[in-house]
Amino acid sequence: MSFFKDSFSNPSRYRKVASDDDIRALLHGTAEESVAFKHQFPPRFPIGGRTYFGGLPTVPPDFRWPRAPGGTPFTFMAQVDCSELPDFTLRKSLPDSGVLHFFVNWDLFDGLLEAQCWPNQVVLSRAAEPWGEAAPPADLPPCYGAASAGYRFPWLRYSLGTYPRTFAKKAVTMGLLRNLAEECPPEVDDAWASRYQELWEHEQTAELARFYGDPVVAAELPQPTSGFPRTAIQRPTATFPAAWIDIEIFCGLLIKWLIETGARQLERGKHVGGSPWPSDPASVRAAYDDAATRSHAWVGQARSAGLMNAVPEADWTAFWSWLEEMNGATVDEIYDIRAGQRLNELLWEAVRASAHILLSAGEAASSLVPAEMMGELQMEHSVLVAGRWPRRAGRHQMRGAGRDVQGAPREALAVGDVLLLQLDSDWSVPWMMGDVGVLQYWISVSDLRAGRFDRVRVTLEGH
C-alpha cells in the first residue's frame, strides 16, 4: 500500500525508475572481496608450494599435530601459505608470512556442537627452515571418522582393508574474487527486484568466469544399457581395469552387495518384491560364497601387485572372463547379485571412484585414468558447468561472505566473527561436507588482529 501511495498520491515522492546501469552500480557497490581457490586440472606432478588441499601438512620441526580435548588427532584438510596471498581489501587482516594449517575433528560431523570451539583446529606455523611433510599420528582416525568411513569408502567395508586417513593432495591456485550481494538492496524498488536478480546472475557469473574460466560442458560417462533376456557384461571404458585399484574397488563393492543384499535376501527366502526366491537357495548360496571368495582373492592379488600399478594383459583377460562366468550362471536377471545388470552398475561405480584416486596419485598413476573419464573429471574440477545436473567443484574461499546453508554466516555476524576459510563440498577431492554442505572456519576480529588462530570456531552445515 505504501508503494501505491508513493507512486500515485504525491509526484514529488515518486521513486526513480532504476535503469540497468543504476542497478549494476548498486550491485557492484555490494561487492565483497575474497581469496578464491581453483583446482589444477589436469594436475601436474610433483605438487610444489605450500598452498594445497588434502595430503599431509608441510611443517617446521617444532610442529605438534593438534588433538581434540580427549586426545584424538584432528584430520588435516588444507593449508595456505600467507606469503602467497594476493593483495585485496582485507589482506592486512591476515598474516603477512607463515602457513595456516586447517584441521577438522569428526565429532563435529557427528553433531557434537561443543566440538565447534575446540582449540587448535587452525595452526599458524612461522618457524625457520627446514620444513618437511609431517608424519601422521599412529592413532589418526580414518577420514570422516570411524562411524562414517564405511559409508564414504563402501568398497573397503568388508574387504578387510584400512580406510584412508588422509585425503588426496590437490594442487590449487589462489586469486581475487568479488562476491556480489544476491539479495536486492533497499535502494532498488521492489518492482525492479526481479531485474536485479537477473543482472546479479549475469554479473556474478562473469566475475566467476574471470577467475575460474569459461563454463565447461557437463559431461558424464554413458550409462550401461539393459538387454533382454540377459544383460551382457559391459566395459565402462576401453581399458578398465587399467590399474589394480579398479579391481579392488569393484570386488569390494561386490562383496558388500553379496553380504548386505544377497545373503539377507537368501535368509528371508524372498526377493524385495515379496515373492519366494530363489527356487534352489542352496546352490545360489554356494555361488555367492564362491563369488565372495574369489573377490577376496582378487583384492589380495591387487594389493600385492600395487594398487596404483597397471594390470597385466593376462590378469585383465582373466578378470573379464570371471565376470562373464558369473553372469552366465545367474538364475535371475533382476534379483541375482551376479547378473549383468548389477555387475555393470558396480563397474561404473568402480571406474568413477578409481579415476579420482588415480588422478591424484602421481604422474604414472594419473596416466592410467581412462580417456573416456576425462570429460566427467573436468566437469567435477570446474566451478562453472553448463548443462543439466552437473557435478561441479566447490567454492572455496578465504574471507568475504560465506555460503549460507543453515544460517551460520548470520549467526557469526551476530557474535562478531568473520569468515577465515570456507571449504565446500567438492566432487573433485572428493569432499562431502555433511549433505552437500560446507565447512567454515570463523574467527573474531580481535583474535584475528592478535593472531590467535588457536581460537577459531568451526561450523559444519548441510541440507
N, C-alpha and C positions, 0 to 999 in steps of 0.2 A: 504494500500500500504506500509506503514512504517513497518508493521509486516512482510510483504513478503520480503522486503529488509533486515530487521534484520535477518530473518531466512535463507535466501539463498545467500546473497551477501557477507557477512563477517562472517566467522565462529567464530571469536573471540567475536562477539556480539550476538551469539546465546543465547536465553533465556533458562534457565534451565527448563527442563520438571518437573512440580510440581508433586510430589508424594502425595498420600493421607496423609501421615504423615506431609509433608510440609504444605499442605492446612489446616490440623487440627491445626497445630501450629499457623498459621496465624489467623485462625478462633478463637481460644481461646484467642489469643492476643487482639482481639477486644472486649472482654467481658466487660460489664458494670454491676456492682453490684447494686441491688436494694432490697428493702424490699417488699416481696410479701405477699398477704393476701389469706388465704384459708378458705372456709366455713366449719363449723362444721356440718356434716351430718351423721346420723340424729342428730338434736340438742338435747342438754341436758339442763335441767332447774333446778334452775334458772340460767340465764345468768350472770356470775360474771365478774369481771375485769373491766377495764376502756378503753379497746380497743374493739370497735364493730361498726357495721354499723346500721343505722336507729335508731328507737326508739326516746328517748329524751336524751339530753346531761346530763352527770353526772358532777356537777359543784360545786364550792365553794360558800359560802354565798354571796360574793360580785359580783357574775356573773351578767352581764346585757345582755339580749338577743339582738343580733345585728339586726339592721334595715337598710333598704335602705334609701337614702337621703330623699325620700318622706315620710318616716315613716313606710312603710310596713315591717313587720318582715321577716327575712330570714328563709328558711327551713333548719332544721338540717339534715345532710347527714351521717356523720361519726365522730368518734373521735379516737385518737391514744394516748396511754399512752407512753410518750417518754422514761420513765424508763424501759420499756419492749422491746425496740428496740434491735434487735440483733447487734452484732459487725460486722461492714463491713467497706469498704474503706471510704465511705462518712459519716460514723457515727458521726465524730467530727463536721460536719457542722450542725447537728441537736441538739436541746436542750437535756441536759442530764437528765432532770426531767420535770415534768409538763405534762399537757394534751393539745393536739392540737384539737380544735373543728372545724369541717369543715361545712360550711353552703353554701347555694346557693339561688339566687333570680330568680324567674320565668320570670322576664323581659329578662333575658339572653336567655331563651328558646324561647321567642317571638321575638328574633332578635335584641334587643336593645344593640348595641355594646358598648355604654358608660357604660353599667352595668358591663362589664368585670373588670373595675377598681374601682368599688365602694369599699370603705374601710370596714374592719372588717368582711369579709366573712370567715376569719380564725381567731380564737381567741385562744391565749395561756393562760391557767389557771395555776397558780402556788401558789395559796393561801393555807393557812393551813386548816386542818380539822375543822369542819366536812363538808364533801361533800355529796350531795344528788341529786336526779333527779330533773331537772329544770321543773317548771310548764310552759306549752306552753302559749304564749300570747293569750289573748282573740281574737285578730284580726289576728291571724296566718292564712294565706291563705291555701287553700287545696293543696295537693301535685300536682305538675305540673301546678299550677295556676288555677284561676277561668275559664279561657278561654279553657283550655285543660283537666281539670279534668274529664269532661263528656266523653271524648274520652278514657281516661285511665281506668275509672271505669264506663263502659257503663250501668251496671245494676242499678246504682244509679241515672241515668239521669232523669227518670220520676217516680221513686218510692218514691218520697218525702223524700229521705234520705239525710244525710250530707256526703260530700266527706271526705275521710281520710285527716288529716292534718299532720300526721307523717307516716313515713314508718315503716314497721315491723322491730323489733330489731333482728339483726342477729349476732350470735357469730362468731368470726373469730380468727384464729391464724396467727402469723407472722413468717416469715422465710426468709433466704437469698436466692436470685435467681440471676443467671447470665444471662444477655441478650446478645446474640451473634449477631454481625452485619450481617444482611441479605444481604446487598449489597457487592458484591465482591470487595475486596481492590485492589489497583493498582499493588501490588506486584505479583498478580496472572495474568498470561497471559489470554487474552480474550478467547483463545481457550479452557481454562480449567474452565471457569466461570460456565458452567453447572454442572461440578463435584463439584465445590464449593457449589452451591445451594443444591445439593443432600446431601453433608456432613453437611451443615448448618441445613437442616431439621432434619437429624438424630441426630446430636449433641444437637440441641436446644430442641428437643422432649425429649431426655434423661435427659437434665437438668430440664425441666419442670416436668418430671415424678419423679425425685429425691425429689422434694418438694411436688407436688400435688398428687403423687401416680400414679399407672399404669392407662392407659385409661380404662374407663368403656364402656360397650357396649351400644350403642344408643338404648333406649327403648321408646316406645310410646304406650299409651293406644289404643287398637284396635278400629278402627272406627266402627260406626253403619253400618248395612247392609240395603240395599234397598229391598223392596218387591213389588210384583205386584198382584193385582191391588192396594193394600194399604200397606204401610209400618207400621209394628207394633211398638208400643212404646217399646223401649229397655232400659234396665238399664245399664248405663256406668260402674257401679261397683255393687257388690252384696249388699252393704249396703246403697247405695245412695237412699234418702238423709239421711246421718248419723247425720249431725248437721243441726241446723236451718239456718246457713249461706248458706248451699246448696240451701234451698228453697228460701231464699231472693234473691240470685243471679239469679237462674233460673227465678223466677217470674219477677224480674226487667228486665231481658233480654227479656222476653216475652212481657212485657208492651212496651218496646222500639220498638220491631218489629211490634206490633199491631198499634202503633202510626205512626212510620216512614215509614212502608211499607204497612200494611193492610189498614189503614184509607186513605192514599193517593191514593192507588190503587182503593178504592171504589169511591173516589172523581173523579178520571179520568174516571171511568166506563170501564176500560180495564186493562188487565194484562200487564206485561212488554213486552210480545211479540206483543202487539198492538191490539189484538182481544178483543171484548166486554167480560167483565167479572165482576161480576157473573150474572147469569140469574135472580136471585132474590136478588138484593142489600140490600133490607130492612132486610131480615132475616139474611143475613151474617153480616150486621152492628150490629144488635141486639146481634148476637152470639159473635162478637168481643167485644162489650161493656160488655157483661157478663163475658167474659174471663178476661178483664182488671179489672173489679170489684172484681172478685174472686182472681185474682193475688194480688191486693192491700190488700185484706183481709188476704191472706196467709202471706204477708210481715209483716203486723201488728201483726199477731199471732207470727211470728218468732221473732220479736223484743221484744215482751212481754215475750216470753219464754226464751230469751237469745240466741244470735246468735251462741255462741260457745258451747251451750249445745246440748245433744243428742236428737234426735227426737223420741218421744214415738211410740210404735208399732201401736197404733190406728191412730195417725196422719200420720205415714209413709204409712199405707194402704190407708187412705183417699186421700193422695196426688196422689198416683198412680191411684186410681180409677178416680180421676178428669182428669188426663191426658188421660186415656183410653176413658173417656166420650167425651172429646174434639175431639180426633182422630176419634172416631166412628161417630161424627156428621159432619165431613168435607164434603164439596161439591166438592172438587178438591184436588187431591193428590199433585199437584205441586204448585199451587198458593195460596191455603188456608193456612193462618198462623197457623191454628190449626192442620194441617196434621202431621202425624207421622214423616215424613221426616224432617220437620222444627223443631218439638219439640225435636227430637233426637239430632239435631245439637246443640240446646240450652242446652240440658242436658250435653253433652260432654264439651261444653264451661264452664258450671257452675262447673262441678266437677274439672276441671283444675284450675279455679280461686280460688275456695274454699279450695282446697288442700294446696295451698301456704299459705293462711291465717291461716288455722288450724295448719299447721306445726309450725308456729311462735307464736302461741297464748298461749303457756303454755303446761304443761305436759298432762293435761286432754284433752284439745282440740286436741293436736297432736295425741293422741291415737285414734281419730275418723277418721284420714286420711285413706282412703281405701287402703287395701294391694295392690290392682291392680295398684295404682298410685305410689308406691314407686320406681319402676324402672325408670319411667319417671322423678320423682323428683330427684333421684340420678344423672341422666344424667344432669339435669339442675343445679345441685350444683357442677358439676365437670368441670374443665378446659379442661381436656383431655378426649375426647369421640371418640370411634371408631364406625364408621357406617355412613350411608348416612343422610345428612341434620340434623345433631344433633343440639339441643338447649343446649348450654353449658353456664357455669358460665363465668363471665367476668374476665379479667386480671387486678386486682387492684394492685397498687404498690406505694411506696414512693421512690423518687429519681430515678436515672437511666434514660434510654432512653424511652420516652413515645411512645404510639401508634400514628402513623401519619395517620390521616384520610384526612384532607384537608390542611395540611401544618403548623399547629400550632407549632409543635416542631421546625421546621426550622425557623419560624419567631421568636420564643422565643430565640433561639440561637443567632439570628442576633442582638437582643437587649440586650443580656447578661443575660437572665433569665434561671433558671434551674427548672426542674420539682420537685415540692414538693409532690404532690399527684395526682394519676390518679384513677378515678372511672369509670369503664367501664359499658357499657350496660350489664345487668345481669338478666337472666331469673329467678334466684332463689330469688331475693329480693322481687318483681321484680322491676328492674330499667330499664327504656328505655330512654337513653340519645339522644334525637332527633330521628333520623332514624338510629338505631343501632350504635350510635356514642359513644363519650367518653367525659367525663367532666374532665378537667385538671386544676390544681392549680399551677401557676407559680410565682416564686419569684426571684428577682435579688440577685446576690451573696452578695452585700453589705448589703441589707436588711436582708438576711439570717444570716449573721455574726452578725448583730446588733439586731436580734430577732424582727424585725419589720414585724411580720406576718399580721398586720393590713393592710399592703400594697400589699398583694398578689393579683395577677391578675388571673381571672378565664376565661377559654375558653370552649366553647361547640362546638363540630364538629360532624356532621353526614354525611351519604352518600347522 
